[in-house]
């Protein structure tokens, strides 16, 4: 092939990346629904299992459809390699645990998705892993948290649910001094608006359930980074613990990637406009959107992100007001997902971050009045009218 896919623009990568046609020459990517694979001879099986020759062995180890998804996402991210998982949280769990052993120490930002906080606070300590939570925008907090046994830094930026921004490049520099790896959950920014690997991160994690699928159909996750690191840290754990991505889900995620650029840029444009509209409403105490000048980390967001993303958050002062707002919505759905073609709003205190204690929620500024809004592909005019009506009801 004369064309180098690395020279392609994003739009071409999203449609053509990783394409591996069967001898039938199909236009849509082939869906390989198989658990195992046949070999021409016993010698061929021996060679495959000993890694003497390449090829697929078992669906838990790899699948041609899944491999196409991995290659396409790696090409988009600018990563050497990608490994796909059954869900975003399966990806986060192995991204962290594959780098850690008993006696190691991890430093993570305080502002995390509830399940990510559970892994840091509850799951990792069961295996003798020490943990420290840091105020992620405060670089001195990261430095102060470092110990001789610190092996991993973990952060979300923008963070769930209040869109806190961390200076990824600066945190990566601190981690390098400490000899630690950096894992960045890039779900809110998407690979279109932020490139953590270029900022110095070692590993990027995605819930492909969100924008990559983008249409509320399937679960999926991905871990991306250097080939050597992914092989050494994750190859055996993936094979033996079984968080494999379904080939059918991989096929749908491949189709989702084809329209990712179109969808996410349109959603982000609408989200920015709605953020300005919501922020000016008398019922709204505060509004957070990365590219707005009133965002606490606005300067950092502008430096490391090329767009504000599809999510905004706003404070209606009380749980009762938030519930009245949610119950008055007629177009936007009440749901705990994000990145969908359909707009959806959630009350993080009672849903996505319910497992956190009240003290933990207050540490990240999550009071009961906050609502998180994931903006979809509906008309900006219709969404604006729906929000205005619901805000009046609040």
Secondary structure, DSSP 8 states (H G I E B T S, - for coil): --S-GGGS-HHHHHHHTT----TT--SS------SB---SSHHHHHHHHTTSS----BTTT--HHHHHHHHHHHHHHT-SEEEEESSHHHHHHHHHHTT--TT-EEEEES---HHHHHIIIIIGGGGT-EEEEE-TT-HHHHHHH--TTEEEEEEESS-TTT-----HHHHHHHHHHHT-EEEEE-TTTHHHH--TTTTT-SEEEEETTTTTT-SS----EEEEE-HHHHHHHHHHHHHHH-----HHHHHHHHHHHHTHHHHHHHHHHHHHHHHHHHHTSTT-SEEE-TTSTTSTTHHHHHHH-SS--SEEEEE-SSHHHHHHHHHH-SSSEE-S--S-SS-EEE-GGGTTTTTS-HHHHHHTT--TTEEEEE--SS-HHHHHHHHHHHHHH-
